[in-house]
Amino acid sequence: MKIIEDLLSCLEKSPKILLSLLDQIPEHRIKVRRKKEKWSIHEQVCHLVEAQDVLISRFKQFEREESPTIKPYVPGPGRSDDHYQKLDLRENLEAFKRIRFDMVEWLSSMPEDFWNKKGFHDGFSPYGSKILLTHTLNVDYAHFFSIEQLGLTKEGLEAEILTLP
């Protein structure tokens, strides 16, 4: 299926896109929370890497089950407010490259009928393996947009910044 190949190709490129984006952001903005109760760029990246485990486990559910029920993901309930800030950014970027390479390689080997599987999700309808693939790419791009907003919006325009948590 051509669209699956296209989506996997985009997912494969995400680590390079993220590194290119980060290279354009002033270093002093990486760990600062520019909006109250919103994550810094550092936290955005570390969360994105952590979320890969959740996404992979969902694909594995589709691999194992005929019609899986996917539970919504809530990032780190009960964690300290600075959990992601304590993590090493470079290690997380390296992990993202490895995890994403392995994910794309694995998903590329899935038979065509895998991409037609339907499932259930409390927050999405309809839901299926192909939607999960699109969702995975959208998670990347949503975080990339947040990182761009946090990193490149001029000082004094913080109220204009659009960002995920």
VOGUKE-486976 format. One record per atom (N, C-alpha, C): residue in one letter; x, y, z. Coordinates in nm, 3 decimals, padded with zeros to 5 digits, always signed. Layout:
BEGIN
R  residuo       c1       c2       c3
R        A        X        Y        Z
...
END
This chain:
BEGIN
R  residuo       c1       c2       c3
R        M  +00.084  -00.117  +00.000
R        M  +00.000  +00.000  +00.000
R        M  +00.089  +00.124  +00.000
R        K  +00.071  +00.207  -00.097
R        K  +00.155  +00.325  -00.115
R        K  +00.150  +00.420  +00.005
R        I  +00.031  +00.443  +00.060
R        I  +00.020  +00.538  +00.170
R        I  +00.097  +00.489  +00.292
R        I  +00.096  +00.360  +00.315
R        I  +00.172  +00.304  +00.429
R        I  +00.320  +00.329  +00.407
R        E  +00.368  +00.304  +00.286
R        E  +00.509  +00.331  +00.254
R        E  +00.543  +00.479  +00.275
R        D  +00.453  +00.567  +00.232
R        D  +00.476  +00.711  +00.248
R        D  +00.482  +00.750  +00.396
R        L  +00.388  +00.699  +00.475
R        L  +00.386  +00.731  +00.618
R        L  +00.510  +00.678  +00.688
R        L  +00.550  +00.557  +00.654
R        L  +00.671  +00.499  +00.715
R        L  +00.796  +00.578  +00.674
R        S  +00.798  +00.625  +00.552
R        S  +00.910  +00.708  +00.507
R        S  +00.918  +00.838  +00.587
R        C  +00.804  +00.898  +00.611
R        C  +00.800  +01.021  +00.693
R        C  +00.847  +00.991  +00.835
R        L  +00.799  +00.882  +00.893
R        L  +00.840  +00.846  +01.029
R        L  +00.990  +00.821  +01.037
R        E  +01.043  +00.761  +00.934
R        E  +01.187  +00.733  +00.931
R        E  +01.269  +00.862  +00.933
R        K  +01.215  +00.967  +00.873
R        K  +01.286  +01.094  +00.864
R        K  +01.271  +01.182  +00.988
R        S  +01.178  +01.150  +01.074
R        S  +01.150  +01.235  +01.190
R        S  +01.271  +01.266  +01.277
R        P  +01.358  +01.170  +01.310
R        P  +01.474  +01.206  +01.392
R        P  +01.564  +01.312  +01.328
R        K  +01.584  +01.304  +01.197
R        K  +01.664  +01.406  +01.127
R        K  +01.595  +01.542  +01.128
R        I  +01.465  +01.541  +01.112
R        I  +01.389  +01.666  +01.114
R        I  +01.400  +01.729  +01.253
R        L  +01.387  +01.648  +01.356
R        L  +01.397  +01.698  +01.493
R        L  +01.536  +01.758  +01.519
R        L  +01.641  +01.688  +01.479
R        L  +01.777  +01.740  +01.499
R        L  +01.799  +01.870  +01.424
R        S  +01.748  +01.878  +01.303
R        S  +01.761  +02.000  +01.224
R        S  +01.690  +02.116  +01.293
R        L  +01.571  +02.090  +01.344
R        L  +01.496  +02.192  +01.416
R        L  +01.571  +02.239  +01.540
R        L  +01.621  +02.144  +01.618
R        L  +01.693  +02.178  +01.740
R        L  +01.820  +02.258  +01.711
R        D  +01.885  +02.229  +01.599
R        D  +02.006  +02.303  +01.561
R        D  +01.979  +02.451  +01.536
R        Q  +01.855  +02.485  +01.505
R        Q  +01.820  +02.623  +01.474
R        Q  +01.772  +02.703  +01.596
R        I  +01.761  +02.636  +01.709
R        I  +01.708  +02.701  +01.829
R        I  +01.822  +02.744  +01.920
R        P  +01.817  +02.867  +01.970
R        P  +01.921  +02.913  +02.062
R        P  +01.929  +02.821  +02.186
R        E  +02.050  +02.785  +02.224
R        E  +02.074  +02.692  +02.335
R        E  +02.005  +02.737  +02.464
R        H  +02.002  +02.867  +02.489
R        H  +01.944  +02.915  +02.616
R        H  +01.794  +02.891  +02.626
R        R  +01.729  +02.854  +02.517
R        R  +01.584  +02.830  +02.520
R        R  +01.548  +02.683  +02.540
R        I  +01.644  +02.594  +02.536
R        I  +01.616  +02.451  +02.537
R        I  +01.547  +02.405  +02.667
R        K  +01.594  +02.449  +02.781
R        K  +01.541  +02.400  +02.908
R        K  +01.443  +02.496  +02.977
R        V  +01.424  +02.612  +02.920
R        V  +01.338  +02.711  +02.985
R        V  +01.191  +02.686  +02.951
R        R  +01.106  +02.701  +03.052
R        R  +00.962  +02.691  +03.030
R        R  +00.910  +02.831  +03.000
R        R  +00.882  +02.854  +02.875
R        R  +00.843  +02.989  +02.832
R        R  +00.699  +03.022  +02.864
R        K  +00.619  +02.920  +02.891
R        K  +00.479  +02.942  +02.929
R        K  +00.453  +02.867  +03.059
R        K  +00.380  +02.932  +03.146
R        K  +00.348  +02.872  +03.275
R        K  +00.273  +02.739  +03.255
R        E  +00.315  +02.638  +03.328
R        E  +00.254  +02.504  +03.326
R        E  +00.263  +02.435  +03.190
R        K  +00.359  +02.475  +03.109
R        K  +00.385  +02.408  +02.981
R        K  +00.528  +02.359  +02.981
R        W  +00.553  +02.255  +02.905
R        W  +00.686  +02.196  +02.900
R        W  +00.785  +02.283  +02.824
R        S  +00.911  +02.264  +02.857
R        S  +01.021  +02.324  +02.781
R        S  +01.048  +02.239  +02.657
R        I  +01.136  +02.285  +02.572
R        I  +01.178  +02.207  +02.455
R        I  +01.240  +02.076  +02.500
R        H  +01.326  +02.084  +02.600
R        H  +01.390  +01.964  +02.655
R        H  +01.285  +01.861  +02.696
R        E  +01.182  +01.907  +02.765
R        E  +01.076  +01.817  +02.811
R        E  +00.994  +01.762  +02.694
R        Q  +00.970  +01.846  +02.593
R        Q  +00.898  +01.800  +02.474
R        Q  +00.971  +01.682  +02.410
R        V  +01.103  +01.697  +02.394
R        V  +01.183  +01.592  +02.329
R        V  +01.181  +01.464  +02.413
R        C  +01.206  +01.478  +02.543
R        C  +01.212  +01.358  +02.629
R        C  +01.078  +01.287  +02.634
R        H  +00.969  +01.363  +02.636
R        H  +00.837  +01.302  +02.633
R        H  +00.813  +01.230  +02.500
R        L  +00.851  +01.292  +02.392
R        L  +00.834  +01.230  +02.259
R        L  +00.904  +01.095  +02.255
R        V  +01.024  +01.088  +02.309
R        V  +01.098  +00.962  +02.310
R        V  +01.027  +00.860  +02.398
R        E  +00.983  +00.901  +02.515
R        E  +00.912  +00.810  +02.604
R        E  +00.783  +00.758  +02.540
R        A  +00.714  +00.843  +02.468
R        A  +00.588  +00.805  +02.406
R        A  +00.604  +00.696  +02.301
R        Q  +00.724  +00.678  +02.250
R        Q  +00.747  +00.574  +02.149
R        Q  +00.713  +00.435  +02.203
R        D  +00.744  +00.411  +02.330
R        D  +00.709  +00.282  +02.391
R        D  +00.559  +00.259  +02.390
R        V  +00.484  +00.363  +02.418
R        V  +00.338  +00.353  +02.418
R        V  +00.288  +00.321  +02.277
R        L  +00.341  +00.393  +02.179
R        L  +00.298  +00.372  +02.041
R        L  +00.334  +00.233  +01.992
R        I  +00.454  +00.188  +02.022
R        I  +00.497  +00.054  +01.982
R        I  +00.410  -00.052  +02.048
R        S  +00.378  -00.033  +02.175
R        S  +00.293  -00.132  +02.243
R        S  +00.155  -00.138  +02.178
R        R  +00.107  -00.026  +02.127
R        R  -00.022  -00.027  +02.057
R        R  -00.013  -00.104  +01.927
R        F  +00.094  -00.083  +01.852
R        F  +00.112  -00.162  +01.729
R        F  +00.120  -00.311  +01.762
R        K  +00.187  -00.345  +01.871
R        K  +00.198  -00.486  +01.912
R        K  +00.062  -00.543  +01.948
R        Q  -00.025  -00.460  +02.007
R        Q  -00.161  -00.507  +02.035
R        Q  -00.232  -00.543  +01.905
R        F  -00.215  -00.457  +01.803
R        F  -00.276  -00.487  +01.674
R        F  -00.216  -00.613  +01.613
R        E  -00.089  -00.637  +01.638
R        E  -00.025  -00.757  +01.585
R        E  -00.080  -00.883  +01.654
R        R  -00.104  -00.875  +01.786
R        R  -00.147  -00.991  +01.865
R        R  -00.297  -01.014  +01.863
R        E  -00.373  -00.906  +01.860
R        E  -00.518  -00.916  +01.879
R        E  -00.593  -00.882  +01.751
R        E  -00.708  -00.944  +01.735
R        E  -00.787  -00.921  +01.616
R        E  -00.850  -00.781  +01.616
R        S  -00.900  -00.739  +01.730
R        S  -00.968  -00.610  +01.740
R        S  -00.937  -00.549  +01.877
R        P  -00.815  -00.495  +01.893
R        P  -00.771  -00.451  +02.027
R        P  -00.844  -00.326  +02.077
R        T  -00.850  -00.317  +02.209
R        T  -00.898  -00.197  +02.275
R        T  -00.777  -00.123  +02.328
R        I  -00.759  -00.001  +02.281
R        I  -00.642  +00.079  +02.316
R        I  -00.681  +00.177  +02.427
R        K  -00.602  +00.176  +02.531
R        K  -00.626  +00.267  +02.643
R        K  -00.560  +00.401  +02.617
R        P  -00.628  +00.511  +02.650
R        P  -00.567  +00.643  +02.634
R        P  -00.439  +00.655  +02.717
R        Y  -00.348  +00.735  +02.669
R        Y  -00.219  +00.756  +02.735
R        Y  -00.221  +00.887  +02.811
R        V  -00.185  +00.879  +02.937
R        V  -00.170  +00.999  +03.021
R        V  -00.024  +01.003  +03.064
R        P  +00.051  +01.107  +03.022
R        P  +00.193  +01.110  +03.055
R        P  +00.221  +01.121  +03.204
R        G  +00.293  +01.021  +03.254
R        G  +00.351  +01.020  +03.386
R        G  +00.273  +01.069  +03.505
R        P  +00.153  +01.014  +03.533
R        P  +00.085  +01.058  +03.654
R        P  +00.170  +01.023  +03.777
R        G  +00.174  +01.115  +03.872
R        G  +00.250  +01.091  +03.993
R        G  +00.399  +01.124  +03.984
R        R  +00.443  +01.169  +03.869
R        R  +00.584  +01.206  +03.853
R        R  +00.609  +01.346  +03.906
R        S  +00.735  +01.370  +03.937
R        S  +00.773  +01.505  +03.977
R        S  +00.758  +01.598  +03.858
R        D  +00.735  +01.723  +03.886
R        D  +00.715  +01.824  +03.783
R        D  +00.837  +01.838  +03.692
R        D  +00.954  +01.804  +03.744
R        D  +01.077  +01.819  +03.666
R        D  +01.132  +01.686  +03.615
R        H  +01.048  +01.584  +03.608
R        H  +01.092  +01.451  +03.564
R        H  +01.170  +01.456  +03.432
R        Y  +01.111  +01.515  +03.330
R        Y  +01.177  +01.518  +03.199
R        Y  +01.300  +01.608  +03.200
R        Q  +01.297  +01.714  +03.279
R        Q  +01.412  +01.806  +03.286
R        Q  +01.537  +01.734  +03.335
R        K  +01.520  +01.632  +03.417
R        K  +01.633  +01.558  +03.474
R        K  +01.696  +01.460  +03.375
R        L  +01.627  +01.431  +03.267
R        L  +01.678  +01.334  +03.170
R        L  +01.781  +01.399  +03.078
R        D  +01.871  +01.317  +03.026
R        D  +01.976  +01.366  +02.937
R        D  +01.920  +01.382  +02.795
R        L  +01.927  +01.503  +02.743
R        L  +01.870  +01.532  +02.611
R        L  +01.942  +01.455  +02.501
R        R  +02.073  +01.456  +02.501
R        R  +02.150  +01.386  +02.395
R        R  +02.121  +01.237  +02.395
R        E  +02.114  +01.176  +02.514
R        E  +02.081  +01.034  +02.522
R        E  +01.943  +01.007  +02.464
R        N  +01.849  +01.095  +02.493
R        N  +01.714  +01.079  +02.441
R        N  +01.709  +01.095  +02.289
R        L  +01.786  +01.188  +02.237
R        L  +01.790  +01.204  +02.091
R        L  +01.849  +01.082  +02.023
R        E  +01.953  +01.026  +02.082
R        E  +02.013  +00.902  +02.027
R        E  +01.913  +00.787  +02.036
R        A  +01.843  +00.778  +02.149
R        A  +01.743  +00.673  +02.166
R        A  +01.631  +00.687  +02.062
R        F  +01.588  +00.811  +02.035
R        F  +01.483  +00.833  +01.937
R        F  +01.525  +00.780  +01.801
R        K  +01.648  +00.806  +01.761
R        K  +01.696  +00.755  +01.631
R        K  +01.691  +00.603  +01.627
R        R  +01.739  +00.538  +01.732
R        R  +01.741  +00.391  +01.736
R        R  +01.600  +00.333  +01.739
R        I  +01.519  +00.387  +01.828
R        I  +01.382  +00.336  +01.843
R        I  +01.305  +00.352  +01.713
R        R  +01.317  +00.469  +01.652
R        R  +01.241  +00.495  +01.530
R        R  +01.290  +00.408  +01.415
R        F  +01.421  +00.388  +01.403
R        F  +01.474  +00.300  +01.299
R        F  +01.415  +00.160  +01.315
R        D  +01.420  +00.108  +01.436
R        D  +01.367  -00.027  +01.463
R        D  +01.217  -00.034  +01.437
R        M  +01.145  +00.070  +01.478
R        M  +01.000  +00.073  +01.457
R        M  +00.966  +00.068  +01.309
R        V  +01.031  +00.152  +01.230
R        V  +01.002  +00.157  +01.087
R        V  +01.039  +00.025  +01.020
R        E  +01.151  -00.030  +01.057
R        E  +01.193  -00.158  +00.999
R        E  +01.090  -00.267  +01.030
R        W  +01.047  -00.273  +01.155
R        W  +00.949  -00.373  +01.197
R        W  +00.815  -00.352  +01.126
R        L  +00.765  -00.228  +01.127
R        L  +00.635  -00.202  +01.065
R        L  +00.638  -00.221  +00.914
R        S  +00.753  -00.202  +00.853
R        S  +00.766  -00.224  +00.708
R        S  +00.748  -00.371  +00.671
R        S  +00.768  -00.458  +00.767
R        S  +00.755  -00.601  +00.739
R        S  +00.612  -00.653  +00.760
R        M  +00.523  -00.566  +00.803
R        M  +00.385  -00.610  +00.830
R        M  +00.312  -00.640  +00.699
R        P  +00.233  -00.748  +00.699
R        P  +00.156  -00.779  +00.579
R        P  +00.046  -00.676  +00.556
R        E  -00.001  -00.669  +00.435
R        E  -00.100  -00.568  +00.398
R        E  -00.226  -00.575  +00.485
R        D  -00.270  -00.694  +00.522
R        D  -00.393  -00.705  +00.602
R        D  -00.376  -00.647  +00.744
R        F  -00.252  -00.636  +00.791
R        F  -00.229  -00.573  +00.921
R        F  -00.281  -00.429  +00.920
R        W  -00.264  -00.361  +00.808
R        W  -00.300  -00.219  +00.799
R        W  -00.450  -00.197  +00.782
R        N  -00.526  -00.305  +00.773
R        N  -00.672  -00.294  +00.765
R        N  -00.740  -00.333  +00.895
R        K  -00.662  -00.361  +00.998
R        K  -00.720  -00.403  +01.126
R        K  -00.791  -00.286  +01.194
R        K  -00.903  -00.318  +01.254
R        K  -00.983  -00.220  +01.328
R        K  -00.969  -00.248  +01.477
R        G  -00.982  -00.143  +01.555
R        G  -00.976  -00.157  +01.699
R        G  -01.066  -00.054  +01.763
R        F  -01.050  -00.040  +01.894
R        F  -01.132  +00.054  +01.971
R        F  -01.040  +00.142  +02.054
R        H  -01.079  +00.268  +02.066
R        H  -01.004  +00.364  +02.147
R        H  -01.105  +00.457  +02.211
R        D  -01.088  +00.484  +02.340
R        D  -01.185  +00.570  +02.411
R        D  -01.191  +00.711  +02.356
R        G  -01.084  +00.756  +02.293
R        G  -01.080  +00.894  +02.246
R        G  -01.093  +00.914  +02.097
R        F  -01.090  +00.805  +02.019
R        F  -01.095  +00.817  +01.874
R        F  -01.197  +00.721  +01.815
R        S  -01.264  +00.765  +01.710
R        S  -01.355  +00.678  +01.639
R        S  -01.369  +00.730  +01.497
R        P  -01.346  +00.648  +01.398
R        P  -01.302  +00.509  +01.407
R        P  -01.155  +00.501  +01.451
R        Y  -01.109  +00.378  +01.473
R        Y  -00.971  +00.356  +01.513
R        Y  -00.921  +00.226  +01.451
R        G  -00.797  +00.226  +01.409
R        G  -00.739  +00.106  +01.350
R        G  -00.589  +00.121  +01.337
R        S  -00.525  +00.020  +01.283
R        S  -00.378  +00.019  +01.271
R        S  -00.329  +00.130  +01.179
R        K  -00.401  +00.157  +01.071
R        K  -00.360  +00.264  +00.980
R        K  -00.375  +00.402  +01.046
R        I  -00.480  +00.420  +01.124
R        I  -00.498  +00.545  +01.197
R        I  -00.388  +00.560  +01.301
R        L  -00.350  +00.451  +01.366
R        L  -00.240  +00.455  +01.462
R        L  -00.110  +00.498  +01.394
R        L  -00.087  +00.453  +01.273
R        L  +00.033  +00.493  +01.200
R        L  +00.031  +00.644  +01.172
R        T  -00.083  +00.694  +01.127
R        T  -00.098  +00.837  +01.104
R        T  -00.084  +00.914  +01.236
R        H  -00.144  +00.861  +01.340
R        H  -00.137  +00.924  +01.472
R        H  +00.008  +00.935  +01.519
R        T  +00.087  +00.831  +01.495
R        T  +00.228  +00.831  +01.535
R        T  +00.302  +00.946  +01.468
R        L  +00.277  +00.965  +01.339
R        L  +00.340  +01.075  +01.267
R        L  +00.290  +01.210  +01.319
R        N  +00.161  +01.219  +01.347
R        N  +00.105  +01.344  +01.399
R        N  +00.159  +01.379  +01.537
R        V  +00.188  +01.279  +01.618
R        V  +00.251  +01.303  +01.749
R        V  +00.387  +01.370  +01.726
R        D  +00.465  +01.315  +01.633
R        D  +00.594  +01.378  +01.600
R        D  +00.574  +01.523  +01.561
R        Y  +00.488  +01.546  +01.465
R        Y  +00.472  +01.680  +01.410
R        Y  +00.413  +01.777  +01.512
R        A  +00.323  +01.730  +01.598
R        A  +00.268  +01.817  +01.702
R        A  +00.380  +01.863  +01.797
R        H  +00.469  +01.771  +01.833
R        H  +00.580  +01.809  +01.921
R        H  +00.680  +01.898  +01.846
R        F  +00.703  +01.871  +01.720
R        F  +00.793  +01.957  +01.642
R        F  +00.737  +02.099  +01.636
R        F  +00.607  +02.112  +01.618
R        F  +00.545  +02.245  +01.614
R        F  +00.562  +02.315  +01.749
R        S  +00.538  +02.242  +01.858
R        S  +00.556  +02.299  +01.992
R        S  +00.700  +02.344  +02.012
R        I  +00.795  +02.261  +01.969
R        I  +00.937  +02.295  +01.984
R        I  +00.970  +02.420  +01.904
R        E  +00.919  +02.429  +01.783
R        E  +00.941  +02.548  +01.701
R        E  +00.884  +02.672  +01.768
R        Q  +00.763  +02.662  +01.818
R        Q  +00.699  +02.775  +01.885
R        Q  +00.779  +02.819  +02.007
R        L  +00.820  +02.723  +02.089
R        L  +00.894  +02.754  +02.212
R        L  +01.034  +02.807  +02.182
R        G  +01.094  +02.758  +02.075
R        G  +01.232  +02.794  +02.047
R        G  +01.252  +02.916  +01.962
R        L  +01.157  +02.947  +01.877
R        L  +01.180  +03.052  +01.779
R        L  +01.090  +03.175  +01.796
R        T  +00.986  +03.166  +01.878
R        T  +00.902  +03.283  +01.900
R        T  +00.982  +03.389  +01.975
R        K  +00.974  +03.512  +01.928
R        K  +01.053  +03.621  +01.987
R        K  +01.015  +03.644  +02.133
R        E  +01.114  +03.693  +02.208
R        E  +01.093  +03.732  +02.348
R        E  +00.980  +03.834  +02.354
R        G  +00.897  +03.822  +02.456
R        G  +00.785  +03.914  +02.473
R        G  +00.658  +03.870  +02.405
R        L  +00.666  +03.766  +02.324
R        L  +00.548  +03.716  +02.254
R        L  +00.503  +03.580  +02.308
R        E  +00.538  +03.551  +02.432
R        E  +00.507  +03.421  +02.492
R        E  +00.357  +03.390  +02.491
R        A  +00.274  +03.490  +02.503
R        A  +00.129  +03.469  +02.502
R        A  +00.082  +03.413  +02.368
R        E  +00.159  +03.435  +02.263
R        E  +00.124  +03.388  +02.128
R        E  +00.168  +03.244  +02.102
R        I  +00.250  +03.188  +02.189
R        I  +00.305  +03.054  +02.168
R        I  +00.195  +02.949  +02.183
R        L  +00.185  +02.864  +02.082
R        L  +00.095  +02.748  +02.086
R        L  +00.181  +02.626  +02.114
R        T  +00.143  +02.548  +02.214
R        T  +00.225  +02.433  +02.251
R        T  +00.143  +02.326  +02.320
R        L  +00.191  +02.203  +02.310
R        L  +00.136  +02.092  +02.387
R        L  +00.174  +02.113  +02.534
R        P  +00.139  +02.019  +02.621
R        P  +00.165  +02.040  +02.764
R        P  +00.303  +02.094  +02.792
END
